[in-house]
Amino acid sequence: MSLITMSKSLALEIPGVAQTFAGTKLNEGLQKIYNETDWSFQTQQAGWNCPGLVASLGTVTATPYSATIIGDAVATAAWAALAGRPLLTELQFRNPSYALYNIIGYETTSHAPFATLTLDRPWMEPITGAGQPYWIYQAYFPVPVSDFTKFIEIRDTTNNAPVDFTSISQDDLSVMDAQRLIFGPAVPTYAVPWGTDMRVGSATLGYIMYEIWPHNLSHMPYSFSYKRSGPLMVKTSDTVPYPLSEELVMHRAKELLYLYKEAQKGEQVERGSGADYKFLAQAEQKEYQIILKQIRAKDANLHRDFLTHSRSGLRQNATNDGYSTERLGLLNVGRANW
């Protein structure tokens, strides 16, 4: 059944419940189901396509306290030649000796015939004026979905090497390479939480971003598997993901609706009059648990994470005790906390 069908059914079955409110409680119930256990459909695979050093030809004009970067004729031509993904607004800009800035805008009219980049904050480096060298590359990578919860593994596909995503933080990087002057590809490589994507107009606005370190100036892919919470039903035609069933979600939503109805009883409604919503909620909870047990058994056959502990020396390229997984092959992912 679709979202609209289930919403109509609940609105007809429970007095005083509007169809839109029923839809809200269906999604609330679905989210609780997502959070209640580890489902197979929550495990996904994706990757980052590190583009390397995208542009460095020509020079730029930068002015302290201004977020505007103006390219010379050569830089303007180099930026114009970039086609497709990644977009300039997905990349980072820096003078090779100084800090990184996110590029949030690109246009060719304000300082025509020269192209202009807009940075995410004012330029605050100790150099000013024209003729400055620059690099444009990608250091920060957004996770693939907004409801991302955690990585299972990340792999440098080119070197068939694990990427550690648990051991170090931004504070550690500030000690190890405060100016980000160490460059890869190198082993070991780290994926370090950087923050959320706050770039204006970004397609991944609000997504968690990770910094790949050492920064990679070569074009290289990274493969990973990860956990997401799960999609909520937004369109009227949306359905619940397999192996969940509409019956399971309906029982969970009914329980929530009955508890809501019980909470609405006030002084003007004598306790005990009308339906016993607490009893109805308990009955729905029992039915929910019966169906949940059946679906969990079915879903167990769909899991392919298979995290197994391994010891150093027992497997080629193993460097330390840790865990491996069959999602992307025998890959040591370090001392992850599961």
Secondary structure, DSSP 8 states (H G I E B T S, - for coil): --HHHHHHHHHHHSTT--HHHHHHHHHHHHHHHHHHS--GGGEEEEEEEE----B--S-EEE-TT--EEEE-HHHHHHHHT--SSS-GGGSEEE-TTS--EEEEEEEEEEETTEEEEEESS---SS--EEEE--EEE--EEE-SSTTEEEEEEEEETTTTEEEE-SS--HHHHHHH-TT---EES-SSEEEEEEEE---TT-TTTT-EEEEEESEE-S-EEEEEEEEE------STT----TT--HHHHHHHHHHHHHHHHHHT--TTS-TTSS--HHHHHHHHHHHHHHHHHHHHHHHHTT-----EEE-TTSSTT--SSEEEBSSSSB----S---
